[in-house]
Amino acid sequence: MEKVNKKINYKNLERALRTAWSAETSWTKNFDPENPTADQCRVTAAVIQTLLGGKILFAIIKKRPLITHFWNRLPNGKEIDFTREQFSKNIKIPKGRAVSVRETLSAPRIKKTYPVLLAKVKYFLKINNV
């Protein structure tokens, strides 16, 4: 597995995220253990950007009802999307546009979920400072 930095590789990061996702980190508070990635994309993208850098990407999947998606482009140009499986395979994710961390973290709910998910992931990965 490609190492992103000295402490984090993709497999460990994904394991940490899957361990950390919960109703407490979900956009809607409706955590579904059968689909743990659902409603976790925005907060996950923000945490990945904090830990690894790069860009947060955003796309509108559907306009009515509004369904959006967030994922990451790492500094090396590789796109990673640990929450893609929340959508069925026949759903096409449009090309994303980069959004700022500030924009990503602007919603009231994300201001609550982000520190929780970041702390849980850092704990799992044994990271003391980021």
Rosetta silent file (secondary structure, phi, psi, omega in degrees, C-alpha in Angstrom):
SEQUENCE: MEKVNKKINYKNLERALRTAWSAETSWTKNFDPENPTADQCRVTAAVIQTLLGGKILFAIIKKRPLITHFWNRLPNGKEIDFTREQFSKNIKIPKGRAVSVRETLSAPRIKKTYPVLLAKVKYFLKINNV
SCORE:     score description
SCORE:     0.000 S_00000001
   1 L     0.000  133.672 -179.778    0.000    0.000    0.000 S_00000001
   2 L   -64.853  130.000  176.473    1.372    3.409   -0.928 S_00000001
   3 E   -81.852  131.216 -179.604    2.424    5.420    2.105 S_00000001
   4 L   -86.588  -38.828  169.844    1.001    8.911    2.093 S_00000001
   5 L  -148.287 -173.095 -173.820    3.323   10.101    4.846 S_00000001
   6 L   -65.119  -24.508 -173.785    5.517    8.461    7.450 S_00000001
   7 L  -106.377  -21.825 -169.332    2.651    7.631    9.774 S_00000001
   8 L  -124.561  128.648  167.507   -0.382    6.991    7.596 S_00000001
   9 E  -118.923  165.199 -173.054   -1.056    4.580    4.774 S_00000001
  10 H   -59.208  -42.022 -177.282   -4.385    4.166    2.978 S_00000001
  11 H   -64.146  -45.755  178.142   -5.248    0.830    4.528 S_00000001
  12 H   -65.539  -38.852  178.366   -4.692    2.043    8.093 S_00000001
  13 H   -63.564  -45.930  178.757   -6.544    5.268    7.379 S_00000001
  14 H   -62.495  -41.467  177.959   -9.543    3.422    5.970 S_00000001
  15 H   -61.407  -42.375  178.805   -9.563    1.057    8.950 S_00000001
  16 H   -63.005  -44.351  179.285   -9.449    4.047   11.317 S_00000001
  17 H   -62.450  -47.703 -178.447  -12.337    5.757    9.510 S_00000001
  18 H   -62.541  -32.897  176.587  -14.491    2.634    9.496 S_00000001
  19 H   -70.918  -35.295 -173.210  -13.865    2.195   13.204 S_00000001
  20 H   -85.252  -28.241 -177.009  -14.684    5.841   13.915 S_00000001
  21 L   -59.328  137.271 -178.317  -17.826    6.372   11.811 S_00000001
  22 L  -163.533 -179.291  174.127  -20.959    6.553   13.936 S_00000001
  23 L   -60.673  -30.278 -179.201  -24.164    8.539   14.453 S_00000001
  24 L   -69.231  -22.274  179.890  -21.950   11.072   16.202 S_00000001
  25 L  -107.544   -7.211 -176.174  -19.974   11.668   12.967 S_00000001
  26 L   -76.766  143.683  177.732  -22.831   11.291   10.467 S_00000001
  27 L   -57.841  -37.396 -174.756  -24.258   14.271    8.577 S_00000001
  28 L  -108.406   -0.927 -175.921  -27.811   13.223    9.462 S_00000001
  29 L    69.386    1.678 -179.344  -27.242   11.367   12.753 S_00000001
  30 L   -98.941   74.174 -178.733  -28.879    8.326   11.079 S_00000001
  31 L   -72.956  131.975 -179.694  -25.975    5.908   11.201 S_00000001
  32 L  -118.962  107.145  179.757  -26.629    2.673    9.332 S_00000001
  33 L   -59.072  -22.497  177.233  -24.235   -0.189   10.183 S_00000001
  34 L   -75.544  -23.666  177.802  -25.319   -1.842    6.913 S_00000001
  35 L  -139.054   70.759 -171.925  -24.064    1.216    5.000 S_00000001
  36 L   -64.951  -18.919 -179.772  -21.539    2.871    7.346 S_00000001
  37 L   -80.378  -15.216 -177.360  -20.231    5.245    4.674 S_00000001
  38 L   -60.962  132.243  176.824  -23.645    6.913    4.213 S_00000001
  39 L    63.676   24.273  178.839  -23.665   10.558    5.258 S_00000001
  40 L  -114.581   -2.159 -169.424  -19.976   10.447    6.207 S_00000001
  41 H   -67.722  -42.832 -176.567  -18.391   11.901    3.045 S_00000001
  42 H   -64.390  -49.700 -178.951  -18.153   15.579    3.986 S_00000001
  43 H   -66.588  -37.145  179.081  -16.633   15.018    7.411 S_00000001
  44 H   -65.105  -44.308  178.679  -14.359   12.268    6.064 S_00000001
  45 H   -60.942  -39.840  179.040  -13.050   14.499    3.276 S_00000001
  46 H   -65.430  -42.129  179.213  -12.290   17.249    5.812 S_00000001
  47 H   -65.829  -43.815  179.284  -10.417   14.839    8.090 S_00000001
  48 H   -61.779  -42.225  179.193   -8.407   13.386    5.206 S_00000001
  49 H   -62.846  -39.692  178.012   -7.481   16.885    4.039 S_00000001
  50 H   -62.846  -43.214 -175.464   -6.326   17.764    7.563 S_00000001
  51 H   -79.175  -36.387 -170.462   -4.197   14.637    7.850 S_00000001
  52 H  -116.950  -12.333 -176.208   -2.851   14.354    4.304 S_00000001
  53 L    81.184 -162.020 -179.701   -3.275   17.741    2.636 S_00000001
  54 L    86.296 -155.257 -175.243   -4.425   18.118   -0.943 S_00000001
  55 E  -117.146  150.315  169.049   -7.853   19.251   -2.115 S_00000001
  56 E   -96.229  129.431  178.567  -11.420   18.486   -1.117 S_00000001
  57 E  -106.028  147.319 -175.690  -13.578   17.719   -4.143 S_00000001
  58 E  -136.335  140.203  174.767  -17.345   18.291   -4.295 S_00000001
  59 E  -145.463  149.719  172.342  -20.025   17.206   -6.762 S_00000001
  60 E   -93.362  119.770 -179.921  -23.793   17.353   -6.973 S_00000001
  61 E   -82.809  -41.595 -177.325  -25.094   13.838   -7.599 S_00000001
  62 E  -149.099  140.068 -178.469  -28.760   14.816   -7.826 S_00000001
  63 L   -85.117  -36.951 -179.274  -30.503   18.201   -7.676 S_00000001
  64 L  -136.437  115.578  -11.017  -33.908   17.136   -6.353 S_00000001
  65 L   -67.631  154.535 -175.921  -33.723   15.998   -3.686 S_00000001
  66 L   -65.714  123.231  175.283  -30.263   17.472   -3.309 S_00000001
  67 E  -128.839  122.360 -178.885  -27.607   14.781   -2.977 S_00000001
  68 E  -119.811  168.228  178.905  -23.983   15.848   -2.810 S_00000001
  69 E  -146.852  143.290  177.968  -20.680   14.076   -2.416 S_00000001
  70 E  -125.422  142.865  173.517  -17.221   15.010   -1.102 S_00000001
  71 E  -155.464 -169.393 -170.904  -13.904   13.198   -1.567 S_00000001
  72 E  -128.241  150.045  165.545  -10.193   14.046   -1.847 S_00000001
  73 E  -117.777  117.285 -176.783   -7.375   14.684   -4.273 S_00000001
  74 L   -74.620  164.726  179.265   -4.074   14.148   -2.483 S_00000001
  75 L   -55.885  -27.677  178.546   -0.978   16.301   -3.037 S_00000001
  76 L   -82.114    2.596  177.886    0.389   13.573   -5.354 S_00000001
  77 L    92.545  -12.124 -179.497   -2.715   13.954   -7.594 S_00000001
  78 L   -73.343  132.794  174.528   -4.307   10.643   -6.586 S_00000001
  79 E   -91.862  134.582  175.226   -8.028   10.825   -5.825 S_00000001
  80 E  -127.029  141.463 -176.957   -9.288    8.818   -2.869 S_00000001
  81 L  -144.260   91.527 -178.977  -12.901    8.271   -1.914 S_00000001
  82 L   -77.683   -6.676 -178.207  -13.464    6.081    1.128 S_00000001
  83 L  -114.438   12.249 -178.780  -17.221    6.804    1.118 S_00000001
  84 H   -57.973  -34.392 -174.564  -18.039    6.024   -2.552 S_00000001
  85 H   -69.097   -5.430  174.958  -19.809    2.806   -1.555 S_00000001
  86 H   -65.993  -20.941  179.364  -22.637    4.780    0.071 S_00000001
  87 L  -103.629  147.449  176.532  -24.014    5.054   -3.490 S_00000001
  88 L   -64.061  157.917 -176.271  -25.073    2.136   -5.639 S_00000001
  89 L   -63.158  -24.623 -178.556  -22.640    1.166   -8.396 S_00000001
  90 L   -82.740   -3.913  176.420  -24.965    2.480  -11.101 S_00000001
  91 L   -83.303  124.362  178.956  -24.788    6.047   -9.693 S_00000001
  92 L   -90.218  129.438  175.798  -22.269    8.090  -11.644 S_00000001
  93 L   -90.352  118.514  178.911  -20.225   10.561   -9.631 S_00000001
  94 L   -65.964  165.075  174.407  -19.668   13.680  -11.762 S_00000001
  95 L   -59.627  131.941 -177.508  -16.272   15.307  -12.016 S_00000001
  96 L   -86.510  160.374  171.974  -15.762   17.218   -8.787 S_00000001
  97 E  -113.570  146.607  179.639  -14.717   20.781   -8.229 S_00000001
  98 E   -70.127  137.354  175.519  -12.276   21.774   -5.517 S_00000001
  99 E  -125.976  153.586 -178.239  -13.819   23.448   -2.493 S_00000001
 100 L   -74.911  157.457  174.403  -12.074   25.153    0.376 S_00000001
 101 H   -61.008  -41.326  179.803  -11.715   23.620    3.802 S_00000001
 102 H   -57.706  -46.328  177.959  -13.540   26.671    5.123 S_00000001
 103 H   -63.280  -42.051 -179.287  -16.511   25.998    2.817 S_00000001
 104 H   -62.475  -38.719 -176.685  -16.480   22.304    3.721 S_00000001
 105 L   -91.904    9.508 -172.771  -16.512   23.055    7.436 S_00000001
 106 L   -77.505  -23.416 -176.508  -19.065   25.884    7.230 S_00000001
 107 L   -74.848  142.120 -178.849  -22.245   23.930    8.008 S_00000001
 108 H   -54.471  -41.815 -177.977  -23.340   23.805   11.673 S_00000001
 109 H   -64.552  -41.272 -177.422  -23.522   19.994   11.756 S_00000001
 110 H   -67.131  -27.791  177.129  -20.023   19.549   10.353 S_00000001
 111 H   -64.869  -22.808  177.137  -18.655   21.861   13.043 S_00000001
 112 H   -90.646  -40.516 -174.179  -19.797   19.196   15.517 S_00000001
 113 H   -77.943  -34.519 -176.270  -18.875   16.050   13.595 S_00000001
 114 H   -58.748  -52.952 -179.234  -15.437   17.100   12.335 S_00000001
 115 H   -62.916  -30.577  179.165  -13.633   17.363   15.694 S_00000001
 116 H   -67.955  -50.632 -178.888  -15.190   14.077   16.802 S_00000001
 117 H   -65.129  -42.857  179.586  -14.110   12.136   13.705 S_00000001
 118 H   -59.375  -45.585 -179.641  -10.658   13.747   13.653 S_00000001
 119 H   -63.060  -42.858 -179.984  -10.054   12.859   17.300 S_00000001
 120 H   -64.679  -42.972 -179.144  -11.204    9.265   16.816 S_00000001
 121 H   -67.286  -44.516  177.924   -9.054    8.758   13.707 S_00000001
 122 H   -60.445  -40.295  178.427   -5.998   10.339   15.327 S_00000001
 123 H   -62.109  -47.947 -179.113   -6.496    8.104   18.375 S_00000001
 124 H   -61.977  -39.410 -177.626   -6.746    4.979   16.238 S_00000001
 125 H   -86.215   -2.864 -179.874   -3.660    5.966   14.198 S_00000001
 126 L    60.485   47.072  177.054   -1.759    7.037   17.340 S_00000001
 127 L  -106.415  125.587 -177.941   -1.204   10.574   16.059 S_00000001
 128 L   -91.390  -32.978 -177.207   -0.695   13.178   18.753 S_00000001
 129 L  -138.641  133.011  172.952   -0.518   16.376   16.732 S_00000001
 130 L  -148.813    0.000    0.000   -1.944   17.481   13.409 S_00000001
